[in-house]
Amino acid sequence: MPKEHNGETRNRAARHSNMKFAKIAAIAVIVFVVLVAGAGLGFLTASIHTMPSLKGDIRPAASSQIFDTNGKLIATIHSVENRLPVPISKVPKHLQDAFIAAEDVRFYQHLGIDPRGIIRAIWANIVDRSVSEGGSTITQQLAKNALLSQERTLKRKIQEAILAIQIERQYSKKEILELYLNQIYFGQGAYGVQAASQTYFAKNVEDLTLAEAAMLAGIPKSPNYYSPLNNLKAAKERQNTVLEQMVKYGYISQEAADKAAKTEIKLSKRSGASGAIATYFVDYVTQQLIDKYGADAVYKDGLKIYTTLDIDMQRAAERAMEQLPTYRTENGIKQPQGALVAIEPSTGHIKAMVGGRGNDQFNRAVMAERQPGSAFKPFVYLAAIESGMTPASIIDDNPISFGNWSPVNYDGKFRGPVTLRSALEQSLNVVAVKLANQVGVDKPLYYAQQMGISTLVLRGSTNDRNLAMSLGGLTRGVTPLEIASAYGVLANQGIRVEPMAIIKVTDRSGKVLEENRSREKVVINERSAYLLTDMMKGVITHGTGAAANIGRPAAAKTGTTSDYKDAWFVGFTPDLVAAVWMGNDNDGVLGGITGGATPALIWRSFMLEAAAKYPVRDFIRPSGIVSATISTKDGLLVNDPKAAADPKNKDVRTEIFIEGTQPTKPSTPAVTPPPNIDSDKPVTAPPADPALTKPLPPPPPAKPDKPQAAPAPAKPEAGKKN
């Protein structure tokens, strides 16, 4: 047979095989498409069939309950809605425009859903690199809030879109807007614009100014966060965003927006409920739940919320905070204010929380970022220990300058060579700055972040990467909750446990909606944590925090800014850590009160009751810790048994070390007199690292606290800031 004929036969066979494969593939694709379409159609049909009608299919509302860690009822979140419906004719035009500009600019053009709006929102969020605009229309939001749950599922989104189209067919745009404005939740238990107007501004909705309308329109995006009674700063920022949207879409002029942004907002004065307990903690938990499940679920669905709070410790905390003095009252709020938060280090459970004097809703324990003063120094000492230094290491407490800044101690004196332990107990500023300069500014900041401080600023023209941070001179400050959690790492042998408030949430039928467990992470060496903890025990036994002694093993650090605007006491036992802060909400001073005075006494009062729930025990000593007798003059070994045994010899002490870091050289008597520390001639300092002083020269530092219960310190030096 000719070769040509054989080749043609093979080609026909190949074409036949390819055609057969193509037919099979086409059939497979068709079958797959049919299956997917069928499944999609089935899902869509099921979504429609289970969708509520416009008349609503809403269960009777039920109150939610909040329990403490022992199952004791703390609070009941009532299901009764604070709702006062008003006709659209009473809603000011600028309030209507504010909502449309902020939520749904094409409200009068679309038919319930708005593809253009969704695309615009996606583009705006990409450009802004944040969620600045949403894609849901006002009609969709009405459908969701009035008829559907807050769950984020594809089924609910399909139902929401179909209901929105049905609503548009059944109601006029004005009717839809009226229903929406009377339905939406504004926080503080207020539903609808009339109740919200009275709640926030103590006036009827028709009397709202443009500034008030813009602020009100910004709240529903996140009612707990943007509530001006909770967070006025965030509410103002959101108000400005709404005003910008109104200008962008032609509702108001730029001049009107600028004037409204500068207008002072007078908020209604609301006092806390009489006899209520743990009101700040209840608000804190409620806000978390609203963020996760929506306001309707919290206020209507009869949730049972089991929390970490110990109601007995909470009562002890509230009693202890009654020791705060009252200098004056501003807008019905006592000043100075204060906060106390207590955490169990091993679990992260928040056991007590006081966010203020009980007559406002700004939770200072969680939201107030304040300068920590010397309470930030433990992070510097930890960095020194992690860099190989020991409690016996000697640092010269003498004059030094970094550029045009010369740090000084609280009393203006210098003590010459001192051990790290002594310097921490006495809270010497100069030593802390020298340590930060020696180990580098980034290392203390790293450990602070690892241990739970999230407010540090590490980038930008103004940041915390300078020597002033060693004295607590931070760009933003810290919150009581975070610094308590960070100190808890030391109590918990170097293990950080995320703070938590909610253990379990169930619905009205008992179904578990969430159950939380402690989240742990090893962040520092357990031996370093033990060494620093042991050093901090001296702060209480004979240092700046002696007024806080509770007669059982405890460690702590005081903190005071040199302008006397903030005073701190943060301390812990092996089982409980508590942070106490006091200061004014404005720029007022504390009249010379230091962290070793009132905050230390408040901490002591609380811990005497709260710590009694735990057995008396010392901090666990890990393996690899050794002891040695050393001279406090040079940090070297003392081999003289008589000197080591003499309790009156203050120059000798038994010190602990991480094995391998203990001194090996014997101490020798001094052959030259100590430097004249009172001399006017400054000691020559090593040159500062330019990277630490330029282009960000550190601000002046704070002063530490005097080691006495009720000191009467001298007037702080002008310009010195912690």
C-alpha positions in Angstrom: 0.0 0.0 0.0 1.4 3.4 -0.9 2.8 5.5 1.9 0.5 8.4 1.0 -2.6 6.3 1.5 -1.4 5.1 4.9 -0.7 8.7 6.0 -4.2 9.8 4.9 -5.8 7.0 6.8 -3.9 7.9 10.0 -4.9 11.6 9.6 -8.6 10.6 9.3 -8.3 8.5 12.4 -6.7 11.3 14.3 -9.4 13.8 13.2 -12.1 11.3 14.2 -10.5 10.8 17.6 -10.2 14.6 18.1 -13.8 15.2 17.1 -14.9 12.5 19.5 -12.9 14.0 22.4 -14.3 17.5 21.6 -17.9 16.1 21.7 -17.2 14.5 25.1 -15.7 17.7 26.4 -18.6 19.8 25.1 -21.1 17.4 26.7 -19.1 17.6 30.0 -19.1 21.4 30.0 -22.8 21.5 29.2 -23.5 19.1 32.1 -21.4 21.1 34.5 -23.1 24.4 33.5 -26.5 22.8 33.9 -25.5 21.5 37.3 -24.1 24.8 38.5 -27.1 26.7 37.1 -29.4 24.2 38.7 -27.7 24.5 42.0 -27.6 28.3 41.7 -31.3 28.4 40.8 -32.1 26.1 43.6 -30.2 28.2 46.1 -31.9 31.3 44.7 -35.3 29.7 45.0 -34.6 28.5 48.6 -33.5 32.0 49.5 -36.7 33.5 48.1 -38.9 30.9 49.8 -37.3 31.5 53.2 -37.4 35.3 52.8 -39.7 37.2 55.1 -42.6 39.2 53.6 -42.7 43.0 53.7 -45.1 42.7 56.6 -42.3 41.3 58.6 -41.7 38.0 60.3 -40.0 39.2 63.5 -40.0 37.3 66.7 -40.9 39.1 69.9 -37.9 41.0 71.3 -36.1 39.6 74.4 -33.6 41.2 76.7 -30.0 40.1 76.6 -28.2 39.3 79.9 -24.5 39.7 80.9 -23.0 37.4 83.5 -19.7 37.5 85.4 -17.2 34.7 85.5 -19.1 32.9 88.3 -22.5 33.1 86.6 -23.7 36.1 88.6 -25.9 38.5 86.6 -24.2 41.8 86.0 -26.7 43.6 83.8 -29.7 43.2 81.6 -29.7 44.9 78.2 -33.4 45.8 77.9 -35.2 45.0 74.7 -37.4 48.1 74.8 -36.4 50.4 72.0 -36.0 54.1 72.5 -37.8 54.9 69.3 -39.9 58.0 68.6 -41.1 57.9 65.0 -41.4 61.3 63.2 -42.8 62.1 59.7 -40.4 63.0 57.0 -41.8 66.6 57.0 -40.2 67.1 60.4 -36.8 65.9 59.3 -34.6 68.9 58.2 -33.6 68.9 54.6 -29.9 69.1 55.6 -30.3 66.0 57.7 -31.9 64.1 54.8 -29.1 65.3 52.5 -26.5 64.3 54.9 -27.7 60.7 55.1 -28.1 60.5 51.3 -24.6 61.9 50.7 -23.0 59.6 53.3 -25.0 56.4 52.6 -26.6 56.4 49.1 -25.9 59.4 46.8 -28.0 57.8 44.0 -31.0 57.1 46.3 -33.4 59.0 44.0 -32.2 57.3 40.8 -31.8 53.6 41.5 -34.5 50.9 41.9 -33.4 49.5 45.2 -30.0 48.2 44.3 -27.3 50.3 42.6 -24.6 48.6 40.5 -23.0 51.9 39.8 -22.9 52.7 43.5 -21.3 49.3 44.2 -18.6 50.0 41.6 -18.1 53.5 42.9 -17.7 52.3 46.4 -15.2 49.7 45.4 -13.1 52.3 43.5 -13.3 54.8 46.4 -12.2 52.2 48.9 -9.3 51.2 46.7 -8.2 54.8 46.2 -8.6 55.6 49.9 -7.1 52.3 50.9 -9.9 52.0 53.5 -13.6 51.3 53.7 -14.7 54.9 53.1 -17.9 54.1 51.2 -20.4 51.3 51.2 -22.2 49.6 48.4 -25.6 49.0 50.1 -28.4 51.4 49.2 -30.6 53.0 51.8 -33.4 50.7 50.7 -31.2 47.6 51.2 -30.3 48.8 54.7 -33.9 49.3 55.5 -34.7 45.7 54.3 -31.8 44.3 56.4 -32.6 46.3 59.6 -36.4 45.8 59.5 -36.8 42.3 58.2 -33.5 40.4 58.1 -30.8 39.2 60.5 -27.3 40.8 60.6 -25.5 37.6 59.4 -23.1 38.1 56.6 -24.0 35.4 54.1 -24.8 35.2 50.4 -28.3 34.0 51.2 -29.0 37.1 53.3 -27.5 39.5 50.6 -29.8 37.9 47.9 -32.8 38.3 50.2 -31.8 41.9 50.9 -31.6 42.8 47.2 -34.9 41.2 46.4 -36.7 42.8 49.3 -35.1 46.2 48.4 -36.7 45.9 44.9 -40.0 44.9 46.3 -39.9 47.9 48.8 -39.1 50.3 45.9 -42.2 49.0 44.1 -44.5 49.3 47.1 -43.3 52.6 48.6 -42.3 56.1 47.3 -38.8 57.4 47.8 -40.0 59.8 50.6 -41.7 56.9 52.4 -38.7 54.7 52.1 -36.5 57.5 53.5 -38.9 58.1 56.3 -39.0 54.4 57.2 -35.2 54.3 57.1 -34.6 57.3 59.3 -37.1 56.0 61.9 -35.6 52.5 61.8 -31.8 52.9 61.9 -29.8 52.4 65.2 -27.7 55.3 66.5 -26.1 53.7 69.7 -27.0 54.5 73.3 -30.2 52.5 72.8 -31.6 55.1 70.5 -33.5 54.0 67.3 -34.5 56.6 64.7 -33.4 60.2 64.2 -35.8 61.7 66.8 -34.6 59.5 69.7 -31.0 60.1 68.6 -31.5 63.9 68.5 -32.8 63.8 72.0 -30.1 61.4 73.2 -27.1 63.2 71.8 -28.2 66.9 71.6 -31.3 67.1 74.0 -33.4 68.6 71.2 -36.0 67.6 68.6 -34.9 66.5 65.2 -36.4 69.6 63.4 -34.1 71.8 65.5 -30.8 70.2 64.4 -28.1 72.5 62.9 -26.1 71.4 59.9 -23.1 70.6 62.2 -25.3 68.3 64.4 -27.0 66.8 61.4 -23.7 65.8 59.8 -22.5 64.3 63.1 -25.8 62.4 63.5 -25.6 61.0 59.9 -22.1 59.7 60.6 -23.0 57.6 63.7 -24.8 54.6 62.1 -21.7 53.5 60.2 -20.4 52.2 63.6 -22.8 53.4 66.4 -20.5 52.5 69.3 -17.3 53.9 67.8 -18.7 57.1 66.4 -21.0 57.9 69.3 -19.9 61.4 70.5 -20.7 60.4 74.0 -18.2 57.5 73.7 -15.6 59.0 71.4 -16.0 62.7 70.5 -12.7 62.8 68.6 -13.8 59.9 66.3 -17.3 61.5 65.9 -15.8 64.8 64.8 -13.6 63.0 62.2 -16.7 61.2 60.9 -18.7 64.4 60.9 -16.0 66.0 58.7 -16.2 63.1 56.3 -20.0 63.5 56.0 -19.6 67.3 55.3 -17.0 66.5 52.6 -19.4 64.1 51.0 -22.2 66.8 51.1 -19.8 69.3 49.4 -18.7 66.7 46.8 -22.2 65.9 45.7 -23.4 69.5 45.7 -25.7 69.6 48.8 -23.8 72.4 50.5 -21.0 74.8 49.7 -17.4 74.5 51.0 -17.9 77.6 53.0 -21.0 76.1 54.8 -19.0 72.9 55.4 -16.1 74.7 56.9 -18.3 76.7 59.2 -20.2 73.6 60.4 -16.9 71.8 61.0 -15.8 74.6 63.3 -19.1 74.8 65.1 -18.9 73.7 68.8 -21.2 70.8 69.4 -23.1 70.9 72.7 -23.8 67.3 73.8 -26.5 66.3 76.3 -25.4 65.6 79.8 -26.2 62.0 80.8 -25.3 60.5 84.1 -24.7 56.8 84.7 -27.5 54.6 86.1 -27.8 54.9 89.9 -26.6 51.8 91.7 -25.4 50.1 88.5 -22.2 48.2 88.7 -19.5 47.7 86.1 -21.1 50.2 83.7 -17.9 50.8 81.7 -17.3 47.1 81.4 -20.9 46.4 80.3 -20.6 49.2 77.7 -17.3 47.7 76.5 -18.8 44.2 76.1 -22.0 45.5 74.5 -20.0 47.5 71.9 -18.0 44.4 71.0 -21.2 42.4 70.5 -22.9 45.1 68.5 -19.9 45.2 66.2 -20.1 41.5 65.7 -23.8 40.7 65.7 -25.6 44.0 65.2 -27.6 46.1 67.5 -30.9 44.2 66.9 -29.3 40.9 68.0 -28.0 42.5 71.3 -31.1 44.4 72.2 -33.8 42.1 70.9 -32.6 38.5 70.5 -32.2 37.5 74.2 -28.5 36.7 74.1 -26.7 35.3 77.2 -23.2 36.7 77.5 -20.8 35.1 79.9 -17.8 37.3 80.7 -14.5 37.2 82.5 -15.4 39.9 85.1 -15.4 39.0 88.8 -18.1 41.0 90.4 -16.4 40.9 93.8 -13.2 42.3 92.3 -15.2 44.9 90.4 -16.8 46.1 93.6 -13.4 46.3 95.2 -12.1 48.4 92.2 -15.0 50.8 92.4 -14.6 51.3 96.1 -10.8 51.9 95.7 -11.4 54.5 93.0 -13.5 56.5 95.5 -10.2 57.7 96.8 -9.7 60.0 93.8 -9.9 63.7 94.9 -12.2 66.1 93.2 -10.7 69.5 92.2 -13.5 70.7 90.1 -16.5 69.7 88.0 -16.6 70.4 84.2 -19.8 69.8 82.2 -21.0 67.6 85.0 -17.9 65.4 85.0 -15.6 65.4 88.1 -11.9 66.1 87.6 -9.4 64.6 87.9 -10.6 61.4 86.3 -9.1 57.9 86.7 -9.1 54.4 85.5 -8.4 50.9 86.9 -8.2 47.7 85.0 -7.2 44.3 86.4 -6.2 41.2 84.4 -5.4 37.6 85.2 -2.0 37.2 83.5 -2.3 33.4 82.9 -5.6 33.6 81.1 -5.9 37.2 79.9 -9.3 37.5 81.6 -10.3 41.0 82.5 -11.4 40.7 86.1 -12.3 44.4 86.9 -12.6 47.6 84.8 -13.3 51.1 85.9 -13.2 53.6 83.1 -13.9 56.8 85.0 -15.9 58.4 87.8 -19.1 56.8 86.7 -20.9 59.8 85.4 -20.0 59.7 81.7 -19.5 57.1 79.0 -15.9 57.7 77.9 -14.1 54.5 79.0 -10.6 55.7 80.0 -9.4 52.2 80.8 -9.7 51.3 77.1 -9.8 54.5 75.1 -7.6 57.1 76.9 -4.1 57.3 75.5 -2.0 59.0 78.2 1.7 59.5 78.7 3.1 56.7 80.9 6.0 58.5 82.5 8.4 56.2 84.3 5.9 53.3 84.0 7.5 52.8 80.6 11.0 52.2 82.0 10.6 48.4 82.6 10.8 48.0 78.8 14.1 49.8 78.8 15.5 47.6 81.6 14.2 44.5 79.9 16.1 45.5 76.7 19.2 45.9 78.9 18.8 42.5 80.5 18.2 40.9 77.1 21.4 42.6 75.9 23.5 40.8 78.6 23.3 43.2 81.5 22.4 42.1 85.0 20.7 43.6 88.1 24.3 44.1 89.4 25.6 46.0 86.3 26.9 49.4 87.2 25.8 52.6 85.4 27.3 56.0 86.3 24.5 58.3 87.3 26.2 61.6 86.3 25.5 64.5 84.1 25.3 63.8 80.4 24.0 65.7 77.3 22.5 64.6 74.0 22.6 67.5 71.7 20.8 70.3 73.6 19.0 67.9 76.0 20.5 67.1 79.4 18.3 64.6 81.3 18.0 65.1 85.1 16.6 63.0 88.0 13.5 63.9 89.9 15.4 65.6 92.7 18.0 67.2 90.5 20.8 65.2 92.1 23.3 62.6 90.8 24.3 59.5 92.7 27.4 58.3 90.9 27.9 54.6 90.1 24.7 52.6 90.9 23.4 49.1 90.1 20.6 48.6 87.7 18.5 47.3 90.5 19.0 50.4 92.6 18.4 52.7 89.6 15.0 51.0 88.9 13.9 51.1 92.5 14.7 54.8 92.7 13.5 55.5 89.1 16.6 57.4 88.1 16.0 59.2 84.8 19.6 59.6 83.8 20.3 55.8 84.1 17.2 55.0 82.0 18.3 57.3 79.2 21.9 56.0 79.3 20.6 52.4 79.0 18.4 53.3 76.0 21.4 55.0 74.4 23.5 51.9 75.0 21.1 49.2 73.8 19.6 51.4 71.1 16.1 52.9 71.0 14.5 50.3 68.9 15.0 47.4 71.3 12.8 48.8 74.2 10.1 49.7 71.6 10.3 46.2 70.2 9.7 44.6 73.5 6.9 47.0 74.4 5.1 46.1 71.1 5.7 42.4 71.7 4.2 42.6 75.2 1.1 44.4 74.0 1.6 48.1 73.5 0.0 48.9 70.1 0.0 52.7 70.3 3.7 53.3 69.5 4.5 55.5 66.5 7.6 54.2 64.6 7.3 56.1 61.4 6.7 59.7 60.2 8.2 63.0 61.0 7.2 62.7 64.7 7.7 59.3 66.2 8.9 57.4 69.3 12.3 56.3 68.1 14.2 58.7 70.3 15.7 58.7 73.8 12.8 60.5 75.4 10.7 57.3 75.1 12.9 55.8 77.8 11.2 58.2 80.2 7.7 57.6 78.8 7.8 60.6 76.4 5.7 59.1 73.7 3.9 60.5 70.7 0.5 59.1 71.6 0.8 57.4 75.0 -0.6 54.1 76.3 -3.9 52.9 77.5 -4.4 51.4 81.0 -5.6 48.1 79.5 -2.6 47.6 77.3 0.0 48.5 79.9 -1.6 46.2 82.4 -1.5 43.4 79.8 2.1 44.2 79.0 3.1 44.0 82.7 1.2 40.7 82.8 3.8 39.2 80.5 6.3 39.5 83.3 4.0 37.9 85.8 3.3 35.1 83.4 7.0 34.1 82.8 7.4 35.8 79.5 4.1 34.6 77.9 1.7 37.1 76.5 -2.0 36.3 76.7 -4.4 38.5 74.8 -6.8 40.4 77.1 -10.4 39.1 76.7 -13.7 40.0 78.2 -16.2 37.5 76.7 -16.0 33.8 77.4 -19.2 32.6 75.7 -22.3 33.9 74.0 -25.5 31.9 73.4 -28.8 32.7 71.8 -32.2 32.5 73.5 -32.4 28.8 72.7 -29.1 28.0 74.2 -27.2 27.6 70.9 -23.5 28.7 71.4 -22.7 31.5 69.0 -19.1 31.9 70.1 -16.8 30.4 72.7 -13.4 32.0 73.3 -10.2 30.6 74.6 -7.1 32.3 75.8 -4.5 33.1 73.1 -0.9 32.7 74.2 2.4 33.6 72.7 5.9 33.5 74.2 7.4 36.9 73.7 10.3 37.2 76.1 12.8 34.9 77.8 11.4 33.5 81.1 14.7 34.2 82.9 14.8 37.8 81.8 11.1 38.2 82.9 12.0 36.8 86.3 15.1 39.0 86.8 13.1 42.2 85.9 10.2 41.1 88.1 12.6 40.5 91.0 14.0 44.0 90.5 10.5 45.5 90.4 9.7 43.9 93.7 12.1 46.4 95.3 9.9 49.3 94.0 7.3 48.2 96.5 9.5 47.1 99.4 11.7 50.1 99.6 11.4 52.2 96.4 9.1 54.8 94.9 6.0 52.6 95.4 6.4 51.8 99.1 2.9 53.1 99.8 1.5 50.2 97.8 2.9 47.4 99.9 0.3 44.6 100.4 2.4 42.3 102.5 2.7 39.6 99.9 5.1 39.1 96.9 4.3 41.8 94.3 6.2 43.9 91.7 5.4 47.3 90.3 6.5 50.5 88.8 5.3 54.1 89.4 4.9 56.7 86.7 4.6 60.4 86.8 4.9 63.0 84.1 7.0 66.0 85.2 4.2 68.4 84.4 2.0 66.4 86.8 -0.7 65.7 84.2 -0.6 61.9 84.5 0.1 59.6 87.5 0.4 55.8 87.3 0.8 52.8 89.4 1.1 49.4 87.6 1.8 46.3 89.6 1.2 42.6 89.8 1.3 39.5 91.9 1.8 36.0 90.3 -1.9 35.8 89.7 -3.2 39.4 89.1 -2.0 42.5 87.4 -3.7 45.9 87.8 -3.0 49.3 86.3 -4.2 52.5 88.0 -4.1 55.9 86.1 -5.3 59.3 87.2 -5.3 62.6 85.4 -7.5 65.3 84.0 -9.5 64.9 80.8 -8.1 68.3 79.7 -4.6 69.7 80.2 -5.1 70.3 83.9 -2.4 69.3 86.4 -2.6 67.1 89.5 -1.1 69.5 91.9 2.0 67.5 92.6 0.4 64.1 93.0 2.8 61.3 91.8 2.3 57.7 90.9 3.7 56.7 94.3 0.9 58.6 96.1 -2.8 58.4 95.3 -2.5 55.8 92.5 -0.4 53.6 94.7 -2.9 53.8 97.5 -5.8 53.0 95.2 -3.8 50.0 93.8 -3.1 48.8 97.4 -6.8 49.1 98.4 -7.9 47.1 95.4 -5.3 44.4 95.6 -5.8 43.8 99.3 -9.3 42.6 98.5 -8.8 41.2 95.0 -5.6 39.3 95.5 -7.1 37.7 98.6 -8.9 35.3 96.2 -5.5 33.7 95.3 -3.1 31.9 97.6 0.0 33.7 98.8 2.9 32.7 96.7 6.1 34.1 95.2 6.9 34.3 91.5 8.1 31.0 90.0 11.9 30.9 89.8 12.9 29.3 86.5 15.9 27.0 86.1 19.1 28.7 85.1 18.9 31.4 87.7 21.9 31.5 90.1 22.8 33.7 93.1 26.0 35.4 94.1 27.2 37.9 96.8 28.3 41.1 95.1 29.4 44.6 96.0 26.9 47.3 95.1 29.8 49.6 94.5 31.3 47.8 91.5 29.0 44.8 90.9 31.8 42.3 91.5 32.0 39.3 93.7 32.4 39.6 97.5 34.4 36.6 98.9 34.6 37.9 102.5 32.2 35.7 104.5 32.0 38.3 107.3 31.0 41.1 104.9 28.5 38.9 103.2 26.9 37.9 106.6 26.7 41.5 108.0 23.1 42.7 107.6 24.2 46.3 108.3 26.6 46.3 105.4 24.5 48.1 102.7 27.4 47.8 100.2 27.0 44.1 99.9 23.9 42.0 98.8 23.0 38.7 97.4 22.0 39.2 93.8 20.5 36.9 91.2 21.8 36.3 87.7 21.0 34.3 84.6 23.5 31.5 84.7 26.7 32.5 82.9 26.3 36.3 83.4 27.3 36.3 87.1 30.5 38.2 87.9 33.7 36.1 88.2 36.1 38.9 89.3 36.4 39.7 93.0 35.5 43.2 94.3 38.4 45.3 95.5 38.2 48.3 97.9 38.1 51.7 96.3 41.6 53.3 96.1 40.4 56.6 95.0 37.6 58.8 96.4 34.3 58.8 94.5 33.8 61.6 92.1 32.5 64.9 93.5 29.0 64.6 92.3 28.1 68.0 93.5 30.8 69.7 91.5 29.7 72.3 88.9 32.1 70.8 86.4 30.2 68.4 84.2 31.5 64.9 83.5 32.5 64.5 79.9 29.9 62.4 78.1 30.5 60.1 75.1 29.2 61.6 71.9 25.6 60.7 71.1 24.6 58.7 68.1 23.4 61.3 65.6 20.6 58.9 64.5 19.1 59.2 68.0 19.1 63.0 68.1 18.6 64.1 64.5 16.3 65.1 63.0 14.1 64.3 66.0 15.7 65.8 69.1 13.9 64.1 72.1 11.5 66.2 74.1 12.3 66.9 77.7 11.8 63.9 80.0 9.6 63.2 83.0 10.6 62.9 86.6 10.1 59.8 88.7 8.3 59.5 91.9 9.5 60.1 95.4 9.7 57.0 97.6 7.0 58.1 100.1 3.3 57.8 100.5 2.2 61.4 100.3 5.1 63.5 98.9 5.1 67.2 98.5 7.4 67.6 95.5 8.9 70.8 94.4 7.4 72.7 91.5 8.4 70.9 88.3 11.0 72.5 86.1 9.3 74.3 83.2 9.4 72.5 79.9 10.3 69.1 81.4 7.9 66.5 80.1 7.7 62.7 80.5 
